[in-house]
């Protein structure tokens, strides 16, 4: 899979929440993994999936960058 960076949250360093598009027509988001049991219970994630938390500003910037893709 090839990634193209489309938005970063604006913090310094390499571990900031970040959004990418892939050559598969999908998106990848880097963020803080949600580990809180109460929150995870609400999400009811299937095996093999994880949830991450990112700032809304990152999603807005990502949406602007990809536009109509």
C-alpha positions, 0 to 999 in steps of 0.5 A: 500500500502506498500512502500520500500525506494529506493533513497533519494536526500541526504539532511538532515532531513525527507523532502527530495525528495525521491523515493519508490517502492510499493507492487503494482508494482508502484513507489511513488516520494516525491518532491516539488509540482508544483504550478506555473500556467504557468507550470501547464497549460503546463502539462494539468493534469487531476483531481486527479493528481499532479506534483512534481519536484525532482532532476534528481540525485534522478531518476538516483539513483532510476533507479539504485536501481530497475534495471530490475524491 
